[in-house]
Amino acid sequence: MIDIHSSPLELQKAITALRVGEGRSVEFMRLKKEIKIFQNSRLECTYKDLLEDQGMRAACRFFLDQLYCTHDVSTRDHQVERVLPKLEKLLPGGAVDTVRKVIYMDYLAELMDDEITLFINEKEFYSDNLLKEKSYIEAFRKQGQFDLRERQILLVREVGESLRKLMRLPFLRPLMKMTRDAAQKANLEDFHDFLSQGLDAFASLEKPTLFFQLIQEREMSILEGIRQGTLSKFP
């Protein structure tokens, strides 16, 4: 049973299995990819103001480009699996817990994408953008991912605050810069870039409390609108 208490390596292997699509058809994986693109576009629109804010842009882009992304991250996934056993031994407990939360958040996103794909009306989803949005909202309401989604929304804030605490370790960012060449030689460049971008993004976050509050309030409002049947269009 995979949950937030699973080891980072167990979580990452579960993510890889979902992304590879073990037992899924080509059509299923194609639709899942389109759903990811739709979700990413929705987030871009919902958080347009944060993306235009100098003090929040980098953190917002990290979520969109690295965590809720649409590009192939299989190379990074394999690199993460390779390096996690060593990281768990080398990093302090608090840092390992942060890594676990980040990977668990990624797992929840992948799991929910997989489950909602089963409920999407493929014909409607590919018709036009209005039907695509309607089809997605109806599928979410029928599928009933509310508990998982709520957990994921709350986890965004937890992860963000944990990353902010990590930034207080004076050696961390210089260490990332020093180990870049070593990461390239060890074929761990994608994983290294992921960590570096995350640390840099949250180091530049000028109003972290406001940033996570805005995300939590908006996503909870959207979730409740879907639950109550009052949301027909994403903000």
matplotlib code that plots the C-alpha trace (Angstrom):
import matplotlib.pyplot as plt

x = [0.0, 1.6, 1.1, 3.0, 4.9, 6.3, 10.0, 11.0, 12.2, 8.9, 7.0, 9.3, 8.9, 5.1, 5.3, 7.5, 5.0, 2.1, 4.0, 5.1, 1.5, 1.8, -1.3, -2.7, -3.5, -1.9, -5.2, -5.4, -1.9, -2.6, -5.7, -3.8, -1.2, -3.9, -5.4, -2.1, -1.7, -5.3, -4.5, -1.2, -3.0, -5.7, -3.1, -1.4, -4.7, -5.7, -2.3, -1.7, -1.3, 1.3, 3.2, 3.3, 4.5, 8.3, 8.5, 6.3, 7.1, 10.0, 8.2, 5.0, 7.0, 8.7, 5.3, 4.1, 7.4, 8.7, 5.9, 2.7, 4.6, 3.6, 7.1, 8.7, 10.5, 11.4, 15.1, 14.7, 12.6, 15.3, 18.0, 15.9, 15.5, 19.3, 20.3, 17.6, 19.2, 22.3, 20.4, 18.5, 21.8, 23.5, 20.8, 19.6, 16.2, 14.4, 15.7, 14.7, 11.2, 11.0, 12.1, 9.5, 6.8, 7.8, 7.8, 4.5, 2.9, 4.2, 2.7, -0.7, -0.8, 0.1, -2.4, -5.2, -4.4, -4.5, -7.8, -9.6, -8.5, -10.8, -13.8, -13.2, -15.5, -12.9, -15.2, -16.3, -12.8, -11.4, -14.3, -13.5, -12.2, -15.6, -16.6, -13.1, -13.5, -17.1, -16.0, -13.1, -15.2, -18.0, -15.5, -13.8, -17.2, -18.2, -14.8, -14.8, -11.2, -12.0, -10.1, -7.0, -7.2, -7.7, -4.7, -2.6, -3.6, -2.6, 0.6, 1.6, 1.8, 3.7, 6.2, 6.8, 7.3, 9.7, 11.7, 11.9, 13.3, 15.9, 17.0, 18.2, 21.0, 23.9, 25.8, 22.9, 22.8, 26.7, 26.8, 24.4, 26.6, 29.7, 28.3, 26.9, 29.9, 29.9, 26.2, 26.8, 29.5, 27.3, 24.4, 22.3, 22.0, 18.2, 17.8, 20.4, 18.7, 15.3, 16.7, 18.7, 15.7, 13.5, 15.9, 16.5, 12.8, 11.8, 14.8, 13.5, 10.0, 9.4, 6.0, 5.9, 3.0, 0.8, 1.9, 0.8, -2.3, -3.5, -2.9, -4.7, -7.7, -8.1, -7.8, -10.0, -12.6, -12.4, -12.6, -15.7, -17.4, -16.9, -18.2, -21.3, -21.9, -21.7, -18.5, -19.0, -15.8, -12.4, -11.3]
y = [0.0, 3.3, 6.3, 9.3, 7.0, 4.9, 5.2, 7.7, 4.8, 2.9, 6.1, 6.8, 3.2, 3.6, 6.8, 5.2, 2.3, 4.8, 6.9, 3.9, 2.8, -0.9, -2.7, 0.5, 0.8, 3.2, 5.1, 5.4, 6.9, 9.3, 10.6, 10.8, 13.0, 15.3, 15.6, 16.6, 19.3, 20.5, 20.6, 22.5, 25.0, 25.4, 26.1, 28.7, 30.6, 30.2, 31.5, 34.1, 36.8, 34.9, 34.2, 37.9, 38.7, 39.1, 37.7, 34.6, 33.8, 31.3, 29.2, 29.1, 28.1, 25.3, 23.8, 24.1, 23.1, 20.5, 19.0, 19.4, 19.3, 17.9, 16.9, 13.4, 13.1, 9.4, 10.2, 12.1, 9.3, 6.7, 9.0, 9.6, 5.8, 5.4, 8.1, 7.8, 5.0, 7.1, 10.3, 8.6, 7.7, 11.0, 13.6, 14.7, 13.3, 16.5, 16.7, 13.1, 13.8, 16.8, 14.6, 12.1, 14.7, 16.1, 12.6, 11.7, 14.9, 13.8, 10.3, 11.7, 13.8, 10.8, 8.5, 11.0, 11.6, 7.8, 7.4, 10.4, 9.2, 6.2, 8.5, 11.0, 10.9, 10.8, 11.9, 15.0, 15.7, 16.0, 18.0, 21.5, 23.4, 24.1, 20.5, 19.5, 21.6, 20.4, 16.8, 17.1, 18.7, 16.1, 13.2, 14.6, 14.9, 11.3, 9.9, 11.4, 12.2, 14.8, 13.3, 12.7, 16.2, 17.9, 16.0, 17.1, 20.7, 20.7, 19.0, 21.8, 24.1, 21.5, 20.9, 24.6, 25.3, 22.3, 23.6, 27.0, 25.4, 23.5, 26.9, 27.8, 25.2, 27.4, 24.7, 23.4, 25.8, 26.1, 22.3, 22.0, 24.4, 22.5, 19.1, 20.0, 18.7, 15.5, 15.1, 15.4, 12.8, 10.4, 10.9, 12.6, 16.0, 16.0, 15.2, 17.7, 20.4, 19.5, 20.0, 23.2, 24.8, 24.0, 25.4, 28.5, 29.0, 28.9, 31.0, 33.8, 33.6, 37.0, 36.3, 32.5, 32.6, 34.6, 32.4, 29.2, 30.8, 31.9, 28.5, 26.7, 29.0, 28.9, 25.2, 24.5, 26.8, 25.0, 21.6, 22.6, 24.0, 20.7, 18.8, 21.0, 21.0, 24.8, 25.0, 24.9, 26.7, 27.0, 30.5]
z = [0.0, -1.1, 1.1, 2.5, 4.9, 2.1, 1.4, -1.3, -3.5, -3.2, -4.1, -7.1, -8.4, -8.2, -10.1, -12.8, -13.2, -13.6, -16.2, -18.2, -18.3, -17.4, -18.7, -20.3, -24.0, -26.4, -26.6, -22.8, -22.6, -25.5, -23.7, -20.4, -22.1, -23.5, -20.0, -18.6, -21.2, -20.4, -16.7, -17.2, -19.4, -16.7, -14.0, -16.3, -16.6, -12.9, -11.7, -14.4, -11.8, -9.8, -13.0, -13.6, -10.1, -9.9, -6.4, -7.1, -10.8, -10.2, -7.6, -9.8, -12.8, -10.8, -10.0, -13.7, -15.4, -13.1, -11.0, -13.0, -16.3, -19.7, -21.0, -20.7, -17.4, -17.7, -17.7, -14.4, -12.9, -13.6, -12.2, -9.0, -8.6, -8.9, -6.4, -3.7, -1.7, -1.4, -0.6, 2.2, 3.9, 3.3, 4.0, 7.4, 8.4, 7.8, 4.2, 3.5, 4.8, 2.4, -0.5, 0.4, 0.4, -3.0, -4.5, -2.8, -4.2, -7.7, -7.0, -6.1, -9.3, -11.5, -9.7, -10.1, -13.8, -14.3, -12.5, -14.1, -17.6, -17.1, -16.6, -19.4, -22.4, -25.1, -27.9, -26.1, -24.8, -28.3, -29.7, -28.6, -25.6, -24.1, -24.2, -23.0, -19.8, -19.3, -19.8, -17.3, -14.6, -15.0, -14.9, -11.8, -10.1, -11.0, -10.2, -6.7, -6.2, -3.6, -0.7, -2.7, -4.3, -0.9, 0.4, -2.5, -2.1, 1.5, 0.6, -1.7, 1.3, 3.4, 0.7, 0.1, 3.7, 4.0, 1.1, 2.7, 5.8, 3.8, 2.3, 5.8, 5.5, 4.5, 2.6, 0.5, -2.5, -2.8, -2.6, -5.6, -7.6, -6.7, -7.6, -11.1, -13.0, -11.0, -11.7, -15.4, -15.3, -13.4, -15.8, -13.0, -14.7, -15.0, -11.3, -10.3, -12.4, -10.8, -7.3, -8.1, -9.8, -6.9, -4.3, -6.4, -7.0, -3.3, -2.3, -4.5, -3.1, -1.5, 0.2, 0.8, 3.2, 0.8, -2.2, -0.5, 0.9, -2.5, -4.1, -1.2, -1.2, -5.0, -5.4, -2.4, -3.9, -7.2, -5.5, -3.6, -6.7, -8.5, -5.4, -5.2, -8.9, -9.1, -11.1, -14.9, -15.9, -14.3, -13.1]

ax = plt.figure().add_subplot(projection="3d")
ax.plot(x, y, z, "-o")
ax.set_aspect("equal")
plt.show()
